[in-house]
Amino acid sequence: MSSGSGQMSRPYRLSKRAEQIEDTRLRIVEATVALHGSVGPARTTIMGIAQRAGVTRATVYRHFPDESALFEACSAHWFTQHVPPDLSSWTRITDPLERTQMGLTDIYRFYRTGEPMLTRIHHDKSSLPDESRRRLDQMVHESRDLLLAAFPSRAERHLLRAVLDHAVAFSTWRSLCIENGLENGEAVKLMVEMATTAARSELDRRRPGPV
């Protein structure tokens, strides 16, 4: 009987140990997310994370040996609670202005729900790990290019590209909706009107003048 009980208790102990490790890891990640969203990545320290999570500095390093690993885990956890823009769904819209409206509505929804964290992240962008900074830029550039692709290719696109690059930027949304109090829909309408003007202006410039 004692031998059988020992064999059964070993997997139980291992399971409990695994749960404790995962719980500790989650506390560290949640502490990091909270600090990134309140004081920003640049002012978040390993000591601050350890104190908030109720662990030692050594424990933090044991779970996350470098800053990049910790930031990636923090980002992954945050994105489970904040749905990013669904760029793939935009491609189903072929009309350029309808795609611009849909895309900006999607982006601005994400910006508003994630505003506290995104404000800190963009403010401390230079302190982010290289890969995280690259992905942040990539999302914005891909958004702009996907909106631009719906417009006629005959347009020169210099003005249009500049307008769309401006429209998808977090700083633009924050200026319009946080600093100036616009609703998301109002900001989207304004940016769509700017894109319309830019597209028409470029086409007019390319039309031959009267002989």
GUBA-272205 format. One record per residue (C-alpha): x, y, z; residue in three letters; residue number from 1. Coordinates in pm, whole numbers, plus 50000, padded with zeros to 5 digits. Each point is the difference from the previous one (the first is absolute). Example, Ala and Ser with C-alpha at 12.3 -4.5 7.8 and 13.67 -1.06 7.14 Angstrom:
% residues 2
<pt X="51230" Y="49550" Z="50780" rest="ALA" nr="1"/>
<pt X="50137" Y="50344" Z="49934" rest="SER" nr="2"/>
END
This chain:
% residues 211
<pt X="50000" Y="50000" Z="50000" rest="MET" nr="1"/>
<pt X="50273" Y="50248" Z="50093" rest="SER" nr="2"/>
<pt X="50184" Y="49934" Z="49674" rest="SER" nr="3"/>
<pt X="49687" Y="50062" Z="49796" rest="GLY" nr="4"/>
<pt X="49921" Y="50319" Z="50189" rest="SER" nr="5"/>
<pt X="50352" Y="50127" Z="49933" rest="GLY" nr="6"/>
<pt X="49967" Y="49937" Z="49628" rest="GLN" nr="7"/>
<pt X="49671" Y="50190" Z="49991" rest="MET" nr="8"/>
<pt X="50126" Y="50296" Z="50204" rest="SER" nr="9"/>
<pt X="50302" Y="50067" Z="49778" rest="ARG" nr="10"/>
<pt X="49798" Y="50107" Z="49690" rest="PRO" nr="11"/>
<pt X="49779" Y="50207" Z="50232" rest="TYR" nr="12"/>
<pt X="50303" Y="50179" Z="50143" rest="ARG" nr="13"/>
<pt X="50135" Y="50063" Z="49651" rest="LEU" nr="14"/>
<pt X="49663" Y="50138" Z="49890" rest="SER" nr="15"/>
<pt X="49981" Y="50234" Z="50298" rest="LYS" nr="16"/>
<pt X="50355" Y="50114" Z="49935" rest="ARG" nr="17"/>
<pt X="49917" Y="50076" Z="49636" rest="ALA" nr="18"/>
<pt X="49694" Y="50200" Z="50108" rest="GLU" nr="19"/>
<pt X="50210" Y="50200" Z="50244" rest="GLN" nr="20"/>
<pt X="50258" Y="50078" Z="49732" rest="ILE" nr="21"/>
<pt X="49731" Y="50111" Z="49757" rest="GLU" nr="22"/>
<pt X="49829" Y="50208" Z="50267" rest="ASP" nr="23"/>
<pt X="50328" Y="50175" Z="50081" rest="THR" nr="24"/>
<pt X="50067" Y="50066" Z="49634" rest="ARG" nr="25"/>
<pt X="49651" Y="50146" Z="49955" rest="LEU" nr="26"/>
<pt X="50043" Y="50228" Z="50303" rest="ARG" nr="27"/>
<pt X="50325" Y="50132" Z="49852" rest="ILE" nr="28"/>
<pt X="49839" Y="50062" Z="49660" rest="VAL" nr="29"/>
<pt X="49695" Y="50172" Z="50153" rest="GLU" nr="30"/>
<pt X="50226" Y="50217" Z="50215" rest="ALA" nr="31"/>
<pt X="50198" Y="50100" Z="49690" rest="THR" nr="32"/>
<pt X="49682" Y="50084" Z="49806" rest="VAL" nr="33"/>
<pt X="49873" Y="50212" Z="50289" rest="ALA" nr="34"/>
<pt X="50327" Y="50193" Z="50026" rest="LEU" nr="35"/>
<pt X="50033" Y="50050" Z="49625" rest="HIS" nr="36"/>
<pt X="49647" Y="50142" Z="49995" rest="GLY" nr="37"/>
<pt X="50053" Y="50230" Z="50299" rest="SER" nr="38"/>
<pt X="50362" Y="50123" Z="49999" rest="VAL" nr="39"/>
<pt X="50107" Y="49880" Z="49655" rest="GLY" nr="40"/>
<pt X="50263" Y="49749" Z="49884" rest="PRO" nr="41"/>
<pt X="50289" Y="50243" Z="50043" rest="ALA" nr="42"/>
<pt X="49930" Y="50041" Z="50373" rest="ARG" nr="43"/>
<pt X="49911" Y="49638" Z="50067" rest="THR" nr="44"/>
<pt X="50277" Y="49823" Z="50191" rest="THR" nr="45"/>
<pt X="50058" Y="49637" Z="50087" rest="ILE" nr="46"/>
<pt X="49988" Y="50096" Z="50367" rest="MET" nr="47"/>
<pt X="49666" Y="50171" Z="49949" rest="GLY" nr="48"/>
<pt X="49864" Y="49695" Z="49820" rest="ILE" nr="49"/>
<pt X="50126" Y="49768" Z="50271" rest="ALA" nr="50"/>
<pt X="49846" Y="50209" Z="50279" rest="GLN" nr="51"/>
<pt X="49664" Y="50023" Z="49823" rest="ARG" nr="52"/>
<pt X="49996" Y="49627" Z="49923" rest="ALA" nr="53"/>
<pt X="50112" Y="49906" Z="50352" rest="GLY" nr="54"/>
<pt X="50315" Y="49818" Z="49885" rest="VAL" nr="55"/>
<pt X="50374" Y="50060" Z="50000" rest="THR" nr="56"/>
<pt X="50207" Y="50150" Z="49721" rest="ARG" nr="57"/>
<pt X="50162" Y="49662" Z="49953" rest="ALA" nr="58"/>
<pt X="49659" Y="49842" Z="49944" rest="THR" nr="59"/>
<pt X="49919" Y="50255" Z="49729" rest="VAL" nr="60"/>
<pt X="50327" Y="49925" Z="49824" rest="TYR" nr="61"/>
<pt X="49946" Y="49627" Z="50035" rest="ARG" nr="62"/>
<pt X="49674" Y="50025" Z="49808" rest="HIS" nr="63"/>
<pt X="50115" Y="50273" Z="49760" rest="PHE" nr="64"/>
<pt X="50376" Y="50010" Z="49949" rest="PRO" nr="65"/>
<pt X="49996" Y="50316" Z="49786" rest="ASP" nr="66"/>
<pt X="49791" Y="50310" Z="49936" rest="GLU" nr="67"/>
<pt X="49878" Y="49881" Z="49660" rest="SER" nr="68"/>
<pt X="49851" Y="49678" Z="50138" rest="ALA" nr="69"/>
<pt X="49819" Y="50191" Z="50273" rest="LEU" nr="70"/>
<pt X="49867" Y="50263" Z="49761" rest="PHE" nr="71"/>
<pt X="49877" Y="49735" Z="49756" rest="GLU" nr="72"/>
<pt X="49813" Y="49819" Z="50276" rest="ALA" nr="73"/>
<pt X="49855" Y="50331" Z="50118" rest="CYS" nr="74"/>
<pt X="49883" Y="50088" Z="49648" rest="SER" nr="75"/>
<pt X="49848" Y="49656" Z="49942" rest="ALA" nr="76"/>
<pt X="49806" Y="50023" Z="50326" rest="HIS" nr="77"/>
<pt X="49875" Y="50351" Z="49924" rest="TRP" nr="78"/>
<pt X="49881" Y="49897" Z="49654" rest="PHE" nr="79"/>
<pt X="49783" Y="49726" Z="50151" rest="THR" nr="80"/>
<pt X="49793" Y="50286" Z="50145" rest="GLN" nr="81"/>
<pt X="50020" Y="50248" Z="49709" rest="HIS" nr="82"/>
<pt X="49902" Y="49888" Z="49650" rest="VAL" nr="83"/>
<pt X="50234" Y="50152" Z="49738" rest="PRO" nr="84"/>
<pt X="49878" Y="50128" Z="49662" rest="PRO" nr="85"/>
<pt X="49899" Y="49719" Z="49762" rest="ASP" nr="86"/>
<pt X="50188" Y="50109" Z="49690" rest="LEU" nr="87"/>
<pt X="49906" Y="49688" Z="49804" rest="SER" nr="88"/>
<pt X="49631" Y="50096" Z="50012" rest="SER" nr="89"/>
<pt X="50073" Y="50333" Z="49831" rest="TRP" nr="90"/>
<pt X="50099" Y="49832" Z="49675" rest="THR" nr="91"/>
<pt X="49638" Y="49897" Z="49941" rest="ARG" nr="92"/>
<pt X="49914" Y="50367" Z="49947" rest="ILE" nr="93"/>
<pt X="50101" Y="50111" Z="49651" rest="THR" nr="94"/>
<pt X="49866" Y="50356" Z="50004" rest="ASP" nr="95"/>
<pt X="50291" Y="50218" Z="50119" rest="PRO" nr="96"/>
<pt X="49798" Y="50237" Z="50216" rest="LEU" nr="97"/>
<pt X="49792" Y="49722" Z="50154" rest="GLU" nr="98"/>
<pt X="50321" Y="49811" Z="50081" rest="ARG" nr="99"/>
<pt X="50151" Y="50314" Z="50152" rest="THR" nr="100"/>
<pt X="49692" Y="50051" Z="50214" rest="GLN" nr="101"/>
<pt X="49990" Y="49637" Z="50112" rest="MET" nr="102"/>
<pt X="50373" Y="49984" Z="50064" rest="GLY" nr="103"/>
<pt X="50017" Y="50320" Z="50202" rest="LEU" nr="104"/>
<pt X="49692" Y="49899" Z="50198" rest="THR" nr="105"/>
<pt X="50177" Y="49674" Z="50088" rest="ASP" nr="106"/>
<pt X="50328" Y="50169" Z="50090" rest="ILE" nr="107"/>
<pt X="49839" Y="50276" Z="50204" rest="TYR" nr="108"/>
<pt X="49792" Y="49745" Z="50192" rest="ARG" nr="109"/>
<pt X="50324" Y="49827" Z="50097" rest="PHE" nr="110"/>
<pt X="50168" Y="50328" Z="50090" rest="TYR" nr="111"/>
<pt X="49715" Y="50105" Z="50229" rest="ARG" nr="112"/>
<pt X="49974" Y="49671" Z="50188" rest="THR" nr="113"/>
<pt X="50376" Y="49982" Z="50047" rest="GLY" nr="114"/>
<pt X="50070" Y="50372" Z="50043" rest="GLU" nr="115"/>
<pt X="50167" Y="49999" Z="50345" rest="PRO" nr="116"/>
<pt X="50251" Y="49731" Z="49905" rest="MET" nr="117"/>
<pt X="50053" Y="50122" Z="49644" rest="LEU" nr="118"/>
<pt X="50070" Y="50352" Z="50123" rest="THR" nr="119"/>
<pt X="50276" Y="49871" Z="50230" rest="ARG" nr="120"/>
<pt X="50139" Y="49768" Z="49733" rest="ILE" nr="121"/>
<pt X="50024" Y="50270" Z="49735" rest="HIS" nr="122"/>
<pt X="50146" Y="50248" Z="50248" rest="HIS" nr="123"/>
<pt X="50273" Y="49750" Z="50094" rest="ASP" nr="124"/>
<pt X="50039" Y="49855" Z="49650" rest="LYS" nr="125"/>
<pt X="50376" Y="50060" Z="49988" rest="SER" nr="126"/>
<pt X="50048" Y="49779" Z="50308" rest="SER" nr="127"/>
<pt X="49814" Y="49698" Z="49859" rest="LEU" nr="128"/>
<pt X="50184" Y="49688" Z="49884" rest="PRO" nr="129"/>
<pt X="50087" Y="50022" Z="49630" rest="ASP" nr="130"/>
<pt X="49758" Y="49725" Z="49893" rest="GLU" nr="131"/>
<pt X="49710" Y="50152" Z="50191" rest="SER" nr="132"/>
<pt X="50068" Y="50342" Z="49852" rest="ARG" nr="133"/>
<pt X="50017" Y="49849" Z="49652" rest="ARG" nr="134"/>
<pt X="49664" Y="49827" Z="50041" rest="ARG" nr="135"/>
<pt X="49840" Y="50319" Z="50127" rest="LEU" nr="136"/>
<pt X="50114" Y="50184" Z="49688" rest="ASP" nr="137"/>
<pt X="49905" Y="49709" Z="49777" rest="GLN" nr="138"/>
<pt X="49635" Y="50004" Z="50104" rest="MET" nr="139"/>
<pt X="49972" Y="50370" Z="49915" rest="VAL" nr="140"/>
<pt X="50180" Y="49964" Z="49666" rest="HIS" nr="141"/>
<pt X="49797" Y="49697" Z="49897" rest="GLU" nr="142"/>
<pt X="49679" Y="50184" Z="50088" rest="SER" nr="143"/>
<pt X="50099" Y="50299" Z="49788" rest="ARG" nr="144"/>
<pt X="50107" Y="49787" Z="49704" rest="ASP" nr="145"/>
<pt X="49682" Y="49793" Z="50009" rest="LEU" nr="146"/>
<pt X="49786" Y="50314" Z="49988" rest="LEU" nr="147"/>
<pt X="50216" Y="50150" Z="49726" rest="LEU" nr="148"/>
<pt X="49974" Y="49686" Z="49786" rest="ALA" nr="149"/>
<pt X="49625" Y="50049" Z="49950" rest="ALA" nr="150"/>
<pt X="50045" Y="50335" Z="49825" rest="PHE" nr="151"/>
<pt X="50058" Y="50018" Z="49621" rest="PRO" nr="152"/>
<pt X="50362" Y="49928" Z="49914" rest="SER" nr="153"/>
<pt X="50004" Y="50282" Z="49745" rest="ARG" nr="154"/>
<pt X="50004" Y="50252" Z="50283" rest="ALA" nr="155"/>
<pt X="50344" Y="50136" Z="50079" rest="GLU" nr="156"/>
<pt X="49924" Y="49927" Z="50368" rest="ARG" nr="157"/>
<pt X="50250" Y="50238" Z="50157" rest="HIS" nr="158"/>
<pt X="49731" Y="50200" Z="50179" rest="LEU" nr="159"/>
<pt X="49774" Y="49700" Z="50055" rest="LEU" nr="160"/>
<pt X="50278" Y="49795" Z="50156" rest="ARG" nr="161"/>
<pt X="50082" Y="50285" Z="50237" rest="ALA" nr="162"/>
<pt X="49635" Y="50039" Z="50104" rest="VAL" nr="163"/>
<pt X="49950" Y="49628" Z="50063" rest="LEU" nr="164"/>
<pt X="50330" Y="49975" Z="50187" rest="ASP" nr="165"/>
<pt X="49877" Y="50283" Z="50221" rest="HIS" nr="166"/>
<pt X="49652" Y="49850" Z="50039" rest="ALA" nr="167"/>
<pt X="50111" Y="49660" Z="50132" rest="VAL" nr="168"/>
<pt X="50248" Y="50141" Z="50253" rest="ALA" nr="169"/>
<pt X="49917" Y="49965" Z="50368" rest="PHE" nr="170"/>
<pt X="50118" Y="50357" Z="50058" rest="SER" nr="171"/>
<pt X="49740" Y="50127" Z="49752" rest="THR" nr="172"/>
<pt X="49717" Y="49812" Z="50166" rest="TRP" nr="173"/>
<pt X="50112" Y="50114" Z="50345" rest="ARG" nr="174"/>
<pt X="50020" Y="50363" Z="49892" rest="SER" nr="175"/>
<pt X="49652" Y="49991" Z="49848" rest="LEU" nr="176"/>
<pt X="49816" Y="49783" Z="50251" rest="CYS" nr="177"/>
<pt X="50177" Y="50045" Z="50334" rest="ILE" nr="178"/>
<pt X="50148" Y="50349" Z="49980" rest="GLU" nr="179"/>
<pt X="49714" Y="50151" Z="49798" rest="ASN" nr="180"/>
<pt X="49714" Y="49778" Z="50112" rest="GLY" nr="181"/>
<pt X="49874" Y="49871" Z="49665" rest="LEU" nr="182"/>
<pt X="49803" Y="49677" Z="49983" rest="GLU" nr="183"/>
<pt X="50160" Y="49721" Z="49798" rest="ASN" nr="184"/>
<pt X="49740" Y="50038" Z="49726" rest="GLY" nr="185"/>
<pt X="50070" Y="50372" Z="49967" rest="GLU" nr="186"/>
<pt X="50374" Y="49937" Z="49971" rest="ALA" nr="187"/>
<pt X="49944" Y="49727" Z="49739" rest="VAL" nr="188"/>
<pt X="49776" Y="50230" Z="49793" rest="LYS" nr="189"/>
<pt X="50259" Y="50277" Z="50012" rest="LEU" nr="190"/>
<pt X="50282" Y="49772" Z="49885" rest="MET" nr="191"/>
<pt X="49788" Y="49848" Z="49721" rest="VAL" nr="192"/>
<pt X="49923" Y="50352" Z="49875" rest="GLU" nr="193"/>
<pt X="50372" Y="50081" Z="50002" rest="MET" nr="194"/>
<pt X="50077" Y="49681" Z="49806" rest="ALA" nr="195"/>
<pt X="49727" Y="50084" Z="49747" rest="THR" nr="196"/>
<pt X="50142" Y="50348" Z="49946" rest="THR" nr="197"/>
<pt X="50355" Y="49867" Z="49963" rest="ALA" nr="198"/>
<pt X="49897" Y="49733" Z="49748" rest="ALA" nr="199"/>
<pt X="49805" Y="50248" Z="49788" rest="ARG" nr="200"/>
<pt X="50279" Y="50254" Z="50013" rest="SER" nr="201"/>
<pt X="50256" Y="49754" Z="49871" rest="GLU" nr="202"/>
<pt X="49774" Y="49881" Z="49717" rest="LEU" nr="203"/>
<pt X="49933" Y="50361" Z="49898" rest="ASP" nr="204"/>
<pt X="50372" Y="50071" Z="49989" rest="ARG" nr="205"/>
<pt X="50053" Y="49712" Z="49758" rest="ARG" nr="206"/>
<pt X="49721" Y="50093" Z="49760" rest="ARG" nr="207"/>
<pt X="50125" Y="50184" Z="49690" rest="PRO" nr="208"/>
<pt X="49911" Y="50367" Z="49992" rest="GLY" nr="209"/>
<pt X="49808" Y="50172" Z="49721" rest="PRO" nr="210"/>
<pt X="50181" Y="50021" Z="49670" rest="VAL" nr="211"/>
END
